[in-house]
Amino acid sequence: MRPLRWGVLGTAHINRLLIPAIRATGRSAVHAVASRSAERAAAYAAEWDIPRGFAAYDALLHSADVDIVYVPLPNSLHVPWTIRALECGKHVLCEKPLALAPSDVDRVADAASRSGRVATEGFMYRHHAMTLRVQELLANGTIGGLRSIDGLFTYSRSRERDVRLDPELGGGALWDVGCYPVSYANLIAGAAPESVRASQQLGSTGVDEEFAGTISYANGVVANIHASFRADYRTSIRLTGSDGAIEIDRPFRPDPSDHLRIVRGGSVERVDVAGSPMFVDEVRDMEDAALGVRAPRLTLGESRLLAVTITALAAAARAEHRVVVGDPAQ
């Protein structure tokens, strides 16, 4: 069987992680890359040993030599290029977040249905052994009934003319990194989100550079999420149950060999988890879907729920419903 041929739209920084993962599975090859200039496409193709370089995204999409398209473009471009790729008969792995509105996920789902092709959202952590182990521990009642989820993803971002700070391109901390703890909470809460509360601090470009939110689920589970462009790099998830807690230091990009902690009473148990190199299982999932082996692990229904939840959080932050704390001495 010939390898599945991947085409990459753009020369985004994250490609440095996806290209080795695509080549590592044994079923795929990186066949083409597209850029907005012939010179950039040719240079990038030479740098990464990619057979074809296209001077326009549409040219790559219309190539008969591409089976799967990877979309790592700025957030606001995810939906139009995902739909265009589907309409050209390509399967699509689109970087998170797939869409900035629930209705746009519906548009992607409609295009996928009409084309008979697969589209899925690129959350690498969903395919890693660490996440599967956490789900197993929760299902086994290791920490009793889940009561709360605390997740954060923060890092410092100050580069001028950064697409993540551009409101026209879907920038902001919530969509860029806050989507990770929100996605994680939706995955494991065990019920649908019912209500949200949120606050934000806007930067000079008008996007949220600091975001804090609370999601209340129908079963009583509460998730607290924090996303920031103004803090030192840190990621974590803490799951608190009636009988203990699970702590994960690298929940969104676990190392191939990583660990979590189970905290019960006064004891801490380390649980080692062996997984694949970064992004490899995500690529395998896309390959299986493209070959008809099974449906993608992350469904468009889940992507829609993520968009519903994040847009609700953003609306809650914009509403600025606050109670001013009074002076306790008065």
C-alpha positions in Angstrom: 0.0 0.0 0.0 1.3 3.4 -0.9 1.8 5.9 1.9 -0.9 8.5 2.6 0.3 11.8 1.2 0.0 14.8 3.4 -0.1 18.5 2.3 0.7 21.2 4.8 -1.0 24.7 4.4 1.6 27.2 5.5 4.9 27.2 7.3 3.7 27.6 10.8 6.1 27.0 13.7 4.1 23.9 14.9 4.9 22.1 11.6 8.3 21.3 13.2 6.4 18.9 15.5 3.9 17.5 13.0 6.2 16.7 10.2 8.4 14.3 12.2 5.2 12.7 13.6 3.8 12.1 10.2 7.0 10.5 9.1 7.2 8.3 12.2 4.1 6.2 11.7 5.2 4.2 8.6 1.9 4.9 6.8 2.3 8.5 5.7 4.6 10.8 3.8 4.8 14.6 3.8 4.4 15.2 0.1 3.7 18.9 -0.3 3.7 22.3 1.5 2.1 25.6 0.4 3.0 29.1 1.2 2.0 32.5 -0.1 5.1 32.9 -2.2 6.9 30.5 -4.5 10.2 31.4 -2.9 9.1 30.6 0.6 7.4 27.4 -0.5 10.6 26.2 -2.3 12.9 27.1 0.6 10.7 25.4 3.1 10.3 22.3 1.0 14.1 22.1 0.6 14.6 22.7 4.3 12.2 19.8 5.3 12.9 17.5 2.4 9.4 17.8 1.0 8.9 16.8 -2.6 6.5 19.6 -3.7 6.2 23.3 -2.8 3.2 25.3 -3.9 3.0 29.1 -4.2 -0.7 29.1 -3.2 -2.9 27.1 -0.8 -5.5 26.4 -3.6 -2.8 24.9 -5.8 -2.0 22.4 -3.1 -5.7 21.6 -2.5 -6.3 20.9 -6.2 -3.3 18.6 -6.4 -4.2 14.9 -7.1 -1.1 13.9 -5.2 -2.4 14.9 -1.7 -4.7 12.8 0.4 -4.7 14.6 3.8 -4.3 18.3 4.5 -3.0 19.7 7.7 -4.3 23.2 8.5 -2.1 25.1 11.1 -3.1 28.6 9.9 -4.3 31.5 12.3 -7.6 30.7 14.0 -9.9 32.7 11.9 -8.7 30.9 8.7 -9.3 27.4 10.0 -12.9 27.0 8.9 -12.6 28.5 5.3 -9.6 26.4 4.5 -10.9 23.3 6.1 -14.1 23.6 4.1 -12.2 24.3 0.9 -9.9 21.3 1.4 -12.9 19.0 2.0 -14.6 20.4 -1.1 -11.4 19.4 -3.0 -11.8 15.9 -1.8 -9.1 15.9 0.9 -9.3 14.7 4.5 -8.4 17.4 7.0 -6.6 17.6 10.3 -7.1 21.2 11.5 -5.2 22.7 14.4 -7.2 23.7 17.5 -9.5 25.5 17.7 -11.3 24.1 14.7 -13.8 27.0 14.8 -14.6 30.2 16.7 -18.4 29.7 16.6 -20.7 26.6 16.8 -22.3 27.4 13.5 -18.9 27.2 11.8 -18.5 23.7 13.1 -21.8 22.9 11.5 -20.5 24.2 8.2 -17.5 22.0 8.5 -19.7 19.0 9.3 -21.9 19.7 6.3 -18.9 20.0 4.0 -17.4 16.7 5.4 -20.8 14.9 4.9 -21.2 16.2 1.3 -17.6 15.3 0.3 -17.4 12.0 2.1 -14.2 13.0 3.7 -13.1 13.3 7.3 -12.3 16.5 9.3 -11.1 16.5 12.9 -9.6 18.9 15.3 -6.0 18.7 16.4 -5.8 18.3 20.1 -2.8 16.1 20.5 -3.5 15.3 24.2 -6.7 13.5 23.3 -4.7 10.7 21.7 -1.9 10.3 24.3 -1.8 7.4 26.8 -1.8 9.9 29.6 -5.3 11.1 28.8 -6.5 7.5 28.4 -5.0 6.5 31.7 -6.8 9.5 33.5 -10.1 8.4 32.0 -9.5 4.9 33.2 -8.7 6.0 36.7 -11.8 8.1 36.9 -14.0 5.3 35.5 -12.5 2.9 38.1 -13.4 5.3 41.0 -9.8 5.8 42.0 -10.6 9.2 43.5 -14.3 8.6 44.1 -16.8 10.8 42.5 -15.3 13.7 40.5 -16.2 17.1 42.1 -13.9 19.7 40.6 -11.5 20.3 37.7 -8.7 23.0 37.9 -6.8 23.6 34.7 -4.4 26.2 33.5 -2.2 27.0 30.5 -0.1 30.2 30.8 2.9 31.6 29.0 4.5 35.0 28.3 3.8 36.5 24.9 5.2 39.9 23.9 6.3 39.6 20.3 5.0 42.5 18.2 2.6 41.7 15.3 1.8 38.3 16.7 -1.2 36.7 15.1 -2.3 35.5 18.6 -2.8 39.2 19.6 -4.8 40.1 16.5 -8.6 40.2 17.1 -9.3 39.8 13.4 -7.4 36.5 13.4 -9.2 35.0 16.4 -6.5 35.9 18.8 -6.6 36.0 22.6 -5.5 33.7 25.5 -8.9 32.0 25.8 -8.9 30.7 22.2 -5.2 30.1 22.0 -4.4 28.2 25.2 -7.6 28.4 27.3 -9.2 26.0 24.8 -7.0 23.2 26.3 -8.4 23.2 29.8 -11.9 23.8 28.6 -11.6 20.9 26.1 -10.2 18.7 28.9 -13.0 19.6 31.3 -15.7 18.9 28.7 -14.1 15.5 28.1 -14.0 14.2 31.6 -16.8 16.2 33.5 -19.3 13.5 32.8 -22.1 15.8 31.9 -22.9 18.8 29.7 -21.9 22.3 30.7 -24.9 24.3 32.2 -23.6 27.7 33.0 -20.3 29.8 33.0 -18.8 32.8 34.8 -15.7 34.6 33.6 -13.4 37.6 33.8 -10.7 38.9 31.5 -8.0 41.5 31.1 -7.6 43.0 27.7 -4.3 44.0 26.1 -3.6 47.0 23.8 -4.9 45.2 20.7 -8.2 44.4 22.3 -7.8 40.6 22.8 -7.9 39.0 26.2 -4.4 38.5 27.5 -5.5 37.1 30.8 -8.7 35.0 31.2 -10.3 33.2 34.2 -13.5 31.2 34.0 -15.7 28.8 35.8 -17.9 26.1 34.1 -20.7 24.4 36.0 -21.8 21.1 34.7 -25.2 19.4 35.0 -24.0 16.8 37.4 -22.5 19.3 39.9 -18.9 19.2 38.7 -17.2 22.6 38.5 -14.3 23.4 36.3 -12.0 26.4 37.0 -9.8 27.4 34.0 -7.0 30.0 33.7 -5.3 31.1 30.5 -2.7 33.8 30.2 -0.2 35.5 27.9 1.2 37.4 30.9 2.5 34.6 33.2 5.4 32.3 33.1 4.9 29.0 31.2 2.9 26.5 33.1 0.3 23.8 32.4 -1.5 21.6 34.8 -4.7 19.8 35.6 -6.0 18.8 39.0 -9.0 16.6 39.4 -10.5 16.5 42.8 -12.8 13.8 43.8 -14.7 12.7 46.9 -11.8 10.3 47.9 -8.7 11.9 46.5 -7.2 13.8 43.6 -5.3 13.3 40.4 -2.6 15.8 39.4 -1.0 16.1 35.9 1.8 18.5 35.3 1.9 18.2 31.5 -1.7 17.3 30.5 -1.8 18.9 27.1 1.6 17.9 25.7 2.8 14.9 27.8 6.2 13.5 27.2 6.5 10.0 25.7 7.3 8.7 29.2 5.5 10.8 31.8 3.7 10.5 35.0 0.7 11.7 37.1 0.1 11.7 40.8 -2.8 10.2 42.8 -3.2 12.1 46.1 -5.3 10.3 48.8 -5.2 11.2 52.5 -1.6 12.0 53.4 -0.1 9.8 50.6 1.0 10.6 47.1 1.3 7.8 44.6 3.3 8.3 41.4 1.8 6.6 38.3 4.2 6.3 35.3 2.6 6.4 31.9 4.4 5.3 28.7 3.1 6.8 25.4 4.2 7.6 21.9 6.3 10.5 20.8 4.5 13.8 20.6 1.7 14.0 18.0 2.3 10.5 16.6 -0.9 9.1 18.0 -2.8 12.1 16.6 -1.4 11.3 13.2 -2.3 7.6 13.5 -5.9 8.6 14.4 -6.1 10.7 11.3 -4.6 7.8 9.2 -7.2 5.3 10.6 -10.0 7.7 9.8 -8.7 8.4 6.2 -8.3 4.7 5.6 -11.8 3.9 6.9 -10.5 1.8 9.8 -12.5 3.8 12.4 -14.0 7.2 13.0 -11.7 10.0 14.5 -11.4 9.8 18.3 -12.3 13.5 18.6 -15.7 14.0 16.9 -17.1 17.2 15.4 -19.8 17.0 18.0 -17.1 17.5 20.7 -15.6 20.3 18.6 -19.0 22.0 18.5 -19.5 21.7 22.3 -16.1 23.3 22.8 -17.1 26.2 20.6 -20.4 26.5 22.5 -18.5 26.5 25.8 -15.8 29.0 24.8 -18.2 31.4 23.2 -20.3 31.3 26.4 -17.2 32.0 28.5 -16.2 34.9 26.2 -19.7 36.4 26.5 -19.7 36.1 30.3 -16.4 38.0 30.4 -17.7 40.7 28.2 -20.8 41.1 30.4 -18.6 42.3 33.3 -21.1 41.3 35.9 -19.1 42.2 39.1 -19.8 42.8 42.7 -17.4 45.3 44.2 -15.8 44.1 47.4 -16.5 46.5 50.2 -14.2 47.6 53.0 -14.7 45.1 55.8 -13.9 47.8 58.3 -16.9 49.8 57.3 
